[in-house]
Amino acid sequence: MNAFFWFLLIVLISWIVFIYIIPFVARIFLRRLAKRFQNYTEKTQHNNNKPEGSVNIDYGSDKPKKPSEVGDYVDFEEIKDK
């Protein structure tokens, strides 16, 4: 009888945790996450004061890259299908 009591107690506590506590904690976490995303988008919109439709081109550095910085050279040979 003692083992059955402990089994019921564990099942009841697990049920309460899964039905009530986990969704409550998840709801709080998602609200904080949504608030963080909202603050980020508001901050980026205020920092971007360019008129709508304007084009901005960012160029890289003016010095040319060395061939070793561009990539590896792979020698290949074409194979004709029969």
C-alpha positions in Angstrom: 0.0 0.0 0.0 2.9 2.3 0.7 4.3 2.0 -2.8 0.9 2.6 -4.3 0.6 5.8 -2.3 4.1 7.1 -3.5 3.2 6.2 -7.1 0.0 8.2 -6.9 1.8 11.1 -5.3 4.5 11.1 -8.0 1.8 10.9 -10.8 -0.2 13.8 -9.2 2.9 16.0 -8.8 4.0 15.3 -12.4 0.6 16.0 -13.7 0.5 19.4 -11.9 4.0 20.3 -13.2 3.2 19.4 -16.8 -0.3 20.9 -16.9 0.2 24.1 -14.9 3.8 25.0 -14.1 5.6 24.3 -17.5 3.1 26.4 -19.6 3.2 29.2 -17.0 7.0 29.4 -17.2 7.0 29.1 -21.0 4.5 31.9 -21.2 6.7 34.2 -19.1 9.8 33.3 -21.1 8.0 34.0 -24.4 6.8 37.3 -23.2 10.3 38.4 -22.2 11.6 37.2 -25.5 8.9 39.1 -27.5 9.7 42.2 -25.5 13.4 41.9 -26.3 12.7 41.5 -30.0 10.4 44.5 -29.9 13.0 46.7 -28.2 15.6 45.6 -30.8 13.4 46.4 -33.8 12.5 49.8 -32.3 16.1 50.6 -31.7 17.2 49.7 -35.2 14.3 51.7 -36.8 15.3 54.8 -34.8 19.0 54.5 -35.8 18.1 54.1 -39.4 17.0 57.7 -40.3 17.5 57.4 -44.0 14.6 58.4 -46.3 12.6 55.6 -47.8 14.0 54.4 -51.1 17.5 55.6 -50.7 20.3 53.4 -51.8 23.5 52.9 -49.8 26.5 51.1 -51.3 29.3 50.1 -49.0 32.6 49.3 -50.7 35.2 47.1 -49.3 38.8 48.1 -48.7 40.6 49.9 -51.5 43.7 47.7 -51.6 43.5 44.7 -53.8 43.7 41.2 -52.3 46.7 39.0 -52.8 46.1 35.9 -54.8 46.7 33.8 -51.7 43.8 35.5 -50.0 41.4 35.0 -52.8 41.2 31.2 -52.6 42.8 28.0 -53.6 43.5 27.1 -57.2 42.1 23.7 -58.2 43.5 22.2 -61.4 41.0 20.1 -63.2 40.7 18.2 -66.3 37.6 17.7 -68.4 36.4 14.1 -69.0 34.4 13.4 -72.0 31.4 11.1 -71.7 31.2 8.2 -74.1 
